Amino acid sequence: MTAAQAAMTLTLESPRVEDGAAMWRIARDSEVLDLNSPYSYLLWCRDFAATSLVARAADGEPVAFVTGYLRPDRPDTLVVWQIAVDAEHRGRGLAGVLLDALTSRVAPTAVETTVTPDNTASGRLFTAFAVRHGLPLEREVLFDGALFPATSDGAGHLPEVLHRIGPFPHTGASL
């Protein structure tokens, strides 16, 4: 199934507060995202619904999501906070469909996200997005791993590498 075919069987729309629990579960089950509290997903659905999307199956249940916000100091820059796809729907290009739909809706000058070096799927997703849209991609460490507290198991956190994509041609602006 192609990305376009996968998207046709799903509905993309802004998240509702009622979607928070499902988004938390999808993030938890991804096993690669930093899991936020269930409460934060509820707040995200309330406060950042205009810069986020969920993909709904025919039964209305969320099967994937992308959350984002506009940077307060650069309101033309969309920061993609998390993007996750339920295991049953992976491998169909749905994350790319969500990212394309969100950037089309928000029409930012640039997109920023952070990716840890071990999250190869996200690295490939954002690289493919930049290539697909003919946009420059810059990478640099935003937060060194030493800035994060140790987890309960004593493990450290890998650095968060900033991926800055843009400027988008519709804006003519520079980063």
N, C-alpha and C positions, 0 to 999 in steps of 0.2 A: 504494500500500500504506500502510495506517495504521500508527501506532506500535504499536498492539496486535497487528496482523497480523505486523509485523516481529519483535516480541518472541516471538510464538508459534513462529516458525521457528528461533529461536535458544535456547540454553541459557545462563542466567546463573548464575555460580558464582564462588566465591573463586578467585583465581589460584593457580597452582602454580609452583614455581621454573622448571619447564620452559617456562612461558609468557613468561618474561622477554625472550627474544630477539624473540618476536613483538610484545610490547608496545613494545619499543624501536623496531622497524621501523614500527609503526603511528604512534608519536609522531614519528619522523623524517619519515615520508611526509606527515604532516599539514601540514608547512611553516609552521605557526604556533606550535607549542609550543616552549618552550626544551627542547632535547634533553639529557637526562641521559646519563651513561655507561651502557653496557650492564650493567655491574656493578651500578649502582644499581637497575635494574629487577629484577635477580635478587634483590637484598636486599629490595626492596619486596615481591616475591612471597613471600619467606620471613617477613619481620618484620611486614608490615602486611596480610596476606591477609584478616584478619577485618574490615578497614575498606576493602576494595577489591573490585571485581568485574570479571570478564571476560565478554564475550558470545561464545559459541562457535557456529560454524556446525555443520552436520550432521556434518562430518568431524572435529569436535573442535578445529579451529584457532580461536584467538582472532581476532575481527574488530573488536572494540572493547573498551575498558576504561575504568574509572574507578578512580583511586587516591586514597586518603584516609587520614587519621590523626586521632586524638583529641588535642587540644591538651593538653600536659602541665599547663599552668596553668589550663586550663578543660576538664576531661575530659568535659564534656557538650557540647562544641562539636566538630563534625566539620569538619575542614579538607579540602576537595577539592583535591588536589594537581594532578592532570591528568585530563582526560577526552578521549578520542580515538576516532574511528571510522574504520576502513579506508575508502578512497575508494569502493569498490564498494558499501558499505552506507550511505553518507551520504544525507541528505535524507529519511529515513524516521522520524525522531524517536527513533532509538536512543539518542542521548546523554541525552535526557530520560527514557527508560525506565530506563537505567542509574542515573541520578541518583535517580529515584523509588525504585527497588529498593534502592539503598544506604541512603538515608535511612530507608526502612521497616525495613531490617534493623538499623541501628545505633540508631535512635530518639534522635537528638540533641536537645538544646534548641535549637541553632542550627547553621547551616552557614556556613562562611567559605570564600572562595576569593579569589584575585587574578586580575585580568584586565588586560592591557595595553589602552590605548585603541584600538589598531588591530585587536584581535581581536573584531570585531563579532559573529561567530557565538557565541562564548562569552558575550559580554555579553547577547545575546538569549536564550541558553539559561538563564542564571541568572535573568534578569528573568522569563521565561516560567514557570520553576519557582516563583518567589515568587508570581506571579499565580495560577497553577494551584492552589496550596495556600493562597491567601489570607493570605500571610505578608508582614510588612513587610520592605523591602529598604533597607539603608543603604549608601552608597558613600563612600569617602574614600581618598585616596592613602595607601598603607601604606609603600611604598618609592619614594622619588624616583629617577628615572633616573640621577641623578648618583652614587648610591651603588654602582652596578654598574661593574665594570671595562669598559674598551673591549674590543670584540671584535677578533679578528685582522685584520679589514678596517678597523678604526678607527672603526666605527660605535658609537654609544652604545646604551643600553637605554632603552626607554620606561618611564615610571613603572608600577608595579604597583598597581592600584586594588583595594582591599579591598572585596569585596561581602559584607556581613553580612546573612544571611537568618534571620529568626526573631524572637521565640521561637515554637516549634511549639506548637500548642494542647494537645497531650497532656501537656506538661510543666508548663504554667502558670508557668514561670520567665521571668525577664526577662534581657535581655542585659547 
